[in-house]
Amino acid sequence: ADGGCHNLALKLDGSVTGWGFCPGSIPANLGQVVAIAANNCTSLALRADGTVAAWGFGNLAFLQTNVPPGLSNVVAIADGLQHALALKADGTVVAWGDNSYGQTNVPAGLDNVCGIVAGTGFSAALKTDGEVVAWGLNTDGQTNVPPDLTNVVQIAAGTHALALKADGTVVAWGYNYSGQTNVPAGLS
């Protein structure tokens, strides 16, 4: 997992190793980890039992490392700039951390989710029907999911959002300062 200024590696034995500027103190009793996520100076680990561990470094890390009490049955995690998301087995999403832009205000009734991403000040979810839902910071259109976007099978986020469609094409939207939403012509 690439956290920008630190990295995490998930080992075959379910343990986690970190290196770089601020991997923080990896919890000693972590064990049985099945997925990891990192961003800025925070890290998340999903344990085999469906619980989440979080740790970090810096003055805002406490918001993101404060996992909601009782969070369980988690199947996926996403670590944003200062917020985090968990996808539960029932297809619902839990969010916590900084909410300056509404990035932790999960839309009411959001269900049937199969994928999540946490970007810079915004969040997005992929539903089982191929629909993408986004919320939070929208200064550059990062939550303006293209209205004709369908058949999505995977999503990614940073300061912008990406969607991989079932036909192998890519759609991008949001912050485009460096051309990151200009998908190369003919990419398939």
N, C-alpha and C positions, 0 to 999 in steps of 0.2 A: 504494500500500500504506500502510495506516495503522498506525504503530507506537506509538500512544498519545501519545508526546511528540515524535515526528518522523514525517515522511512521505517516501515515495519515489515517483518517477514514472518509468515506463519509456517512453522515447521511441521513435518509429518507427524510428530508426536503430540501435536496440539498445543505446543508452547509458542511463545512470541518473542522475537528478538527485535530490538530497535536500535537505530543509529542516526546520527546527524545532530543538528543544533538543539532540538528540544524533544526527544522522544519521551521525556519524563520518566518517572519511576514506574516501570511495568509492575503491576501488582504481583506480589510473590505467590499468591494462591490462585492465579489465573486459570491455568490448566484446562484441558479439553476444549480448546478454542477451535471453531470451525470456519470463522470468517473474521476479517479485520478491515478497518477503515481508518483513514487518517486525513487530517486537514489542518493547516496552519500549525498550531502547537497542541493539538488534541489528538487522542487516539481512542478507538472503540474496538471492542472484541465481543464477538457473539460466541457464547459457549454452547456446547452440544445439548445442554439442558434447556435452551431457549432463553437464557438470561443474558444480560448485557453488562459488561464492565466498561468503564470510561476513566481515562486519566489524562492529565495535561500539565501545561506549563504556561504561566502568564496571567495577566490580570483579569482576562475575561474567560479563562478556561473553566472557572468554577461554574459558569452557567451551563456549559456543555457537558461537563463531567458529572453533573448532578442528575443521574439517571432517575426517572420517575419511580417512586417506591412501588413495588409489586409488579413491575413490568416483567412479563413472562410470555411464553409461547411465541417468541420472536424467531423469524426465519431469515431476515435480512436486515442489514444496517447501512446507514449512509452518514457520512461526517461532512458537514458543510463548514463554511468559514467560521461561524460562531454558533452553529446550531446542529442538531443531530436528529435523525429519523430512525424509526424501527418499524419494520413490516411484520405484522403478526400473522400467525397461521390462518386466522379467520379472514384475511384479506383487508384488514383495517390498518391504519397508520397512526403511530404515536410520535409526537415531536416535542423537543425540549431545547432549551438554550436561549440565546438572545432572540428577542422577538421584535426588534426595532422596525422591521418592515413587514410584519405579519407572516414571516416564514415558518412560524410554529403554529399558526392558526389553520389546522387541517380543515379543509372544507367539510361542512356538515354533510353527512350521508355518503362520504367517500368510502366505497367498499369495492370488493372484487379486484383488489390491487395485487399485482404480481411482481412489480418492480418499483424501486424508489431511488431518487437521487437528491442530494442536498448541494445546491450551488452556492454562489456568493450572494447571500441575502434572499435567496428564494429556494423553493422546494418543488419537486415534481413527482408524480406517480404515474405508473403505467398500469392500466386496467387490463383484465383478462380479455376484453373484447378489442384490444388494440388502440384504445383511446388514451390520450395523455392529458393529465390535469396538472396545472401549475399554479402556485400561489406565492405571494411575498413580494419582494422588491421588483419593480417593473419600470425602472427609469430608462431602460434600453429595450423594452419589449420582451424581456426574458420570460414573462408569464403569459405573453400573447401567443398561445399555441396556435399555429396555422389552422384556420377553420376546416380546411379540407384534409387535414392529416388523419389518416386511418391506417389500419393494418400494421401498427408499430409492434416490434418484437423486443426492442431494447432501447434504453435511454441513457444519456450521460449529461452531466452539467458541470459548468465552471462559472464563468461570468456570462455564459450563453448556454443554450441547450441544443442537444443533438438527439435525433431519433433515427433508428435503423428500422426500415420497413421490411416486411416479409419478402418483398421482391428484390431485396438487396440494395435498394437505394437509400440515400441519407438526406435528411431534412435538417436544417439548422436555423435557429432564430436567437435574437437577443443581442448582447453587446458585440459590436463588430469593428472595434478600433483597429485590429490587426488583420482583418479579413477572415476571422475565424468562422463566420457564418456564410462565407462565399464557398459553397460546396463546389468542387471542381466539376466542370461540365463532363458528362459521360460517366461519372463515377457510378459503378453498378457492381 
